[in-house]
Amino acid sequence: MGISPQEFAQLQQRLSGKTRKRAEALPSVVTGKLHHRRVLGVDPSLRGTGYGVIEFGTPGPVALTHGTIRCPPGWERSRCLGHIAATLREVIRAHQPEVCAVEGLFHARNLRTALIMGEARGAALASVAEAGLGVFELAPRKVKLAIVGFGGAQKLAVAKMVQRMLALAELPAADAADALAIALAFAQERNRTGLGQPARV
């Protein structure tokens, strides 16, 4: 993913810990032409699906809500899938996002894990599509690169950068932080010109 010299300098400043205004955190989103003002980010998982809704505007992006859809180990998969879908319907109803960004598919360690992750992703996408939202996916490495500046960044680094970019009082939980990062990265990518636009699902 190509970035301009100005954007590279801004990434370096963010990673060095220099204090900056929230409006500067995502300049292409805040000052450029906005495709969508409210973005729902989703990080699907059977036991802990992360979600977050971000509103983009002046002076900067604001997290309207974020959290993790927890499903206890004792729940059957079918019950988990229903809970994921129902919770996301409520989030969409309450906050009215215009579009959804979801983490792209990745290579699971085994077939069973891949199938279970696919089921959770399907439950999430079904509830989003039911609401009429467009769905776009971003590769995990692209999200980390956009937020932290390094495609192999750890979850804690992503969470800390998301906290800084959204001026959150507390560090968000890992799954919720990933969902917020997906929404932030999506908005940033959509406001770039040229290749590398998020793929529509």
matplotlib code that plots the C-alpha trace (Angstrom):
import matplotlib.pyplot as plt

x = [0.0, 1.6, 1.7, 2.8, 5.9, 3.5, 1.6, 4.8, 6.0, 2.7, 3.0, 6.5, 5.1, 2.3, 4.7, 7.1, 4.3, 4.2, 1.0, -1.3, -4.8, -7.4, -8.3, -4.8, -5.0, -6.7, -6.2, -7.6, -10.8, -11.4, -10.4, -11.1, -14.4, -16.2, -17.7, -19.5, -19.8, -20.6, -18.7, -19.4, -16.2, -16.6, -13.9, -15.8, -15.1, -17.4, -16.6, -15.6, -16.8, -15.5, -17.6, -17.3, -19.1, -17.1, -18.5, -16.1, -16.2, -14.8, -12.8, -12.0, -13.3, -15.4, -16.3, -20.0, -19.9, -17.6, -17.5, -17.2, -20.0, -19.1, -20.3, -19.4, -17.6, -20.6, -22.9, -23.6, -22.3, -25.9, -26.7, -23.5, -24.3, -27.8, -26.4, -23.8, -26.5, -29.0, -26.4, -25.2, -28.8, -29.2, -26.0, -27.1, -30.5, -29.1, -26.3, -27.4, -24.0, -24.0, -21.5, -19.7, -16.0, -15.0, -11.7, -10.8, -10.4, -7.1, -5.5, -6.6, -4.4, -6.9, -10.0, -12.3, -11.1, -11.7, -15.2, -16.1, -14.7, -16.6, -19.8, -19.3, -18.4, -21.5, -23.8, -22.3, -22.5, -26.1, -27.3, -25.4, -26.7, -30.2, -30.0, -29.0, -25.5, -22.7, -19.9, -16.3, -13.3, -9.7, -6.8, -5.5, -2.0, -3.4, -5.4, -2.3, -0.2, -2.8, -3.1, 0.3, 2.6, 3.7, 1.8, 2.9, 2.0, 0.7, -2.8, -1.7, 0.1, -3.1, -5.3, -3.0, -2.9, -6.7, -7.1, -4.8, -6.5, -10.0, -9.0, -10.6, -10.4, -9.5, -7.7, -10.3, -10.5, -8.5, -11.4, -13.2, -9.9, -9.5, -13.0, -12.4, -9.1, -10.9, -13.3, -10.6, -8.5, -11.5, -12.3, -8.6, -8.5, -11.8, -10.5, -7.3, -7.2, -5.8, -5.4, -5.9, -9.5, -11.3, -13.0, -16.8, -18.2]
y = [0.0, 3.3, 6.3, 9.9, 11.4, 13.6, 10.6, 8.7, 11.6, 11.6, 7.9, 8.5, 11.2, 9.0, 6.1, 8.4, 9.4, 13.1, 14.8, 15.7, 17.0, 14.3, 16.0, 15.2, 11.5, 10.7, 13.7, 12.1, 11.1, 14.4, 16.9, 14.9, 14.0, 11.6, 8.5, 7.6, 9.4, 6.4, 3.1, -0.1, -2.2, -6.0, -8.5, -11.8, -14.7, -17.3, -16.6, -12.9, -10.8, -7.3, -4.4, -0.6, 2.3, 5.4, 8.8, 10.8, 14.6, 17.7, 17.9, 14.2, 10.6, 9.7, 6.2, 6.1, 2.6, -0.4, -3.8, -7.5, -10.0, -12.7, -16.3, -18.6, -21.9, -23.9, -22.4, -24.4, -22.9, -22.3, -20.3, -18.2, -17.5, -16.3, -14.1, -12.5, -11.7, -10.4, -8.1, -6.6, -5.9, -4.0, -2.0, -1.1, -0.1, 2.1, 3.8, 3.7, 3.1, 3.6, 0.9, -2.0, -2.9, -6.5, -8.2, -10.2, -14.0, -15.4, -18.9, -20.8, -23.4, -26.2, -26.9, -27.0, -23.5, -22.2, -23.6, -22.1, -18.7, -18.9, -19.5, -16.5, -14.3, -15.5, -14.7, -11.2, -10.5, -11.8, -9.3, -6.4, -7.3, -7.6, -4.0, -3.0, -1.9, -2.3, -4.6, -4.2, -6.3, -5.4, -7.8, -7.9, -6.8, -3.8, -2.8, -3.0, -1.1, 1.7, 2.1, 1.3, 1.5, -2.1, -5.1, -7.5, -5.3, -7.0, -6.6, -4.4, -2.0, -1.7, -1.1, 1.6, 3.4, 3.1, 4.6, 7.5, 8.2, 8.2, 9.9, 7.1, 7.3, 3.7, 1.1, -0.8, -4.6, -6.4, -7.6, -4.2, -2.4, -4.6, -3.7, 0.0, -0.3, -1.9, 1.0, 3.5, 1.8, 1.4, 5.1, 6.0, 3.6, 4.8, 8.4, 7.5, 7.6, 4.9, 1.2, -0.7, 0.2, -2.2, -5.1, -5.3, -8.6]
z = [0.0, -1.1, 1.1, 0.5, 2.1, 4.3, 5.5, 6.2, 8.4, 10.2, 10.9, 12.3, 14.6, 15.8, 16.6, 18.4, 20.8, 20.0, 21.0, 18.2, 17.7, 17.0, 13.7, 12.5, 13.3, 10.0, 7.8, 4.6, 6.4, 8.3, 5.6, 2.4, 0.9, 3.2, 1.5, 4.8, 8.1, 10.2, 9.8, 11.7, 12.1, 12.9, 13.9, 13.8, 16.2, 17.7, 21.3, 21.1, 18.1, 18.3, 17.0, 16.9, 15.3, 14.5, 13.3, 11.1, 11.0, 12.6, 14.8, 14.4, 14.5, 17.5, 18.7, 19.2, 20.7, 20.9, 22.6, 22.4, 21.9, 24.4, 24.1, 27.1, 26.3, 27.3, 24.7, 21.5, 18.3, 17.1, 20.2, 19.7, 16.1, 17.1, 19.8, 17.4, 14.8, 17.3, 19.1, 15.8, 14.8, 18.0, 17.5, 13.9, 15.1, 17.9, 16.0, 12.3, 10.6, 6.8, 5.9, 7.5, 7.3, 8.3, 8.7, 5.6, 5.5, 6.9, 6.8, 9.9, 11.6, 10.8, 8.9, 12.0, 13.1, 9.6, 9.6, 13.0, 12.1, 8.8, 10.7, 13.0, 10.0, 8.2, 11.2, 11.4, 7.7, 7.5, 10.1, 8.5, 5.0, 6.4, 7.5, 3.9, 4.6, 2.1, 3.4, 2.6, 3.8, 4.6, 5.1, 8.7, 7.7, 5.8, 8.9, 11.1, 8.6, 8.3, 12.1, 13.5, 10.4, 10.7, 9.2, 11.9, 14.9, 18.0, 19.4, 22.2, 19.9, 17.8, 20.9, 22.1, 18.8, 18.5, 22.0, 21.0, 17.6, 19.1, 22.4, 24.4, 28.2, 28.6, 26.5, 24.5, 24.8, 22.2, 20.0, 20.2, 19.4, 16.3, 15.2, 15.7, 13.8, 10.9, 10.7, 10.9, 8.3, 6.0, 6.1, 5.5, 2.5, 1.0, 0.9, -1.0, -4.8, -7.0, -6.4, -3.2, -2.4, 0.1, -1.6, -1.4, -0.1]

ax = plt.figure().add_subplot(projection="3d")
ax.plot(x, y, z, "-o")
ax.set_aspect("equal")
plt.show()
